[in-house]
Amino acid sequence: MTAKAVMVLGTTSGAGKSWLATALCRWYARQGLKVAPFKAQNMSNNARVVPGLDGKMGEIGSAQYFQALAARRVPEVRMNPVLLKPEADTASQVVLLGEVSRELSTMAWRERSEKLWPTARTALHELMAENDVVVIEGAGSPAEINLHSSDYVNMRTALEVQAACLLVTDIDRGGAFAHLFGTHQLLPADERALIRGYVLNRFRGDAALLAPGPAQLQALTGVPTVAVLPMWRGHGLPEEDGVFDDTSSAAGPAANGVLNIAIVAYPHLSNLDEFQPLRGLPGVRLSWVREPAQLAHMAQLGAADWIILPGSKAVASDLAWLRTRKLDLAIAQHAAAGRPVLGICGGLQMLGESLLDPHGLDGNAPGLGLLPLVTQFAQTKLLRPTTVRFETLAAPWGPLSGVSAAGYEIRHGRTVQHPSLATAAVSLRGEDGDPIGWQQGSVLGWYAHGLFEQHSVMQALFGTSAPSLDSVFDGLADYIDRYFEPGFLLSLLEPTVLTAVPTAVSTAQPT
């Protein structure tokens, strides 16, 4: 190993690990160092297409994709050797070094973990040998004692490369000091010794009011608090998981000229990070919809609102969810009124007439019938970056006519025109000339992900675009440079000096 490993651990999921790791990737890259991100295993339905093994394309979690770009590196499968894509509450598709493994996907969790660790370990050591710094992201909490023996994503990875670890907590949730103290105390002594600093994330107010908490915590654990990061909602980095339910910057729900965009938030939605450029866009209000009443309310505002059906990891199941909530009727009424409906990948498949699943991958189901298309799921997943060009489109999607853009495809579905129905207009073709998008009336569907990240598409639809990713990464690096203790981030690259760490702490008061 030639690199130094810096690892971001969290007291909980959603504490801020992903964005902090991204900021560290850009910060260290700006020091002139060769940096690579790494996460042994990610669980997310947000994935990106990247170079894989043997000249093939593979997929990794979106967080590591963005971290690689922040590090000024080409993303590749070793940066996230294991990706778990949830398909149900108790089942996930396993993607190993970019490729789906059906055998591992059906294996019991603990048995599977022991088979996955050797591959993750090899990828980690290869990256350590090729770089100056490897920024590692943990998963969830390292102190889940029921899972500790089979958890290779957190402290097994940290011990493997003697990583200098930061432990971040979301102070906005409350209980931050208890989270930090409890996490530290539940770790074995050799793992506690790797924690170099605590980070309090999403703090509101005067940091001086935290005293004497950080000092008391250091006295109890031997670990200093090295950064208090103020709440920052508008940093511009896509969310790692979950929908973002905060409202956009558009002024008021009934403001004149505001375009209301509703994204249907079904249970297995995927690739939601591609909608980040719409957040905070002037004149746009982005909402996540789970009930027909929400769509009805938007219609009452009198705005020219859109409905977007995003990607899905379980299209047939999410279609059943739509119907249970009668969202299918609301979407049909919206389209019948001539209002824009857009389906992307799985959303496109839902808009068609039917889903055919001869291999048992997703499920057979009738579609919403808003596009005259039929989708059949193939055993082989199609993974490819793609350059697309829009054909001549009719209103309300006319501004996209002739626009070229770059995106990516990640799908099992293969979609064709229904032979017995009126032909839909081909709206989009991939670089091989095959149709990957169709329009009928106000309903449009396409297979390419990431088009809202393209300046050409945003300019055509909205007359403006979001800040570039590169400026977002620089903003993250500036932010942590401002709030971390001076010199601390560089000190993490120095050899770890082991000091006495409390093995058990009693906080009981004398009687």
Secondary structure, 3 states (H helix, E strand, C coil): CCCEEEEEEECCCCCCHHHHHHHHHHHHHCCCCCEEEECCEEECCCEEEEECCCCCEEEEEHHHHHHHHHCCCCCCHHHCCEEEEEEECCEEEEEECCEEEHHHHCCCHHHHHHHHHHHHHHHHHHHHHHCCEEEEECCCCCCCCCCHHHCCCCHHHHHHHCCEEEEEEEHHHCCHHHHHHHHHHHCCHHHHCCEEEEEEEEECCCHHHHCCHHHHHHHHHCCCEEEEEECCCCCCCCCCCCCCCCCCCCCCCCCCCCEEEEEECCCCEECHHHHHHHCCCCCEEEEEECCHHHHHHHHHCCCCCEEEECEECCHHHHHHHHHHCCHHHHHHHHHHCCCCEEEECHHHHHHCCEEECCCCCCCCEECCCCCCEEEEEEEEEEEEEEEEEECCCCCCCHHHCCCEEEEEEEEEEEEEECCCCCCCEEEEECCCCCEEEEEECCEEEECCECHHHCHHHHHHHHCCCCCCHHHHHHHHHHHHHHHECCCHHHHCCCCCCCCCCCCCCCCCCCC
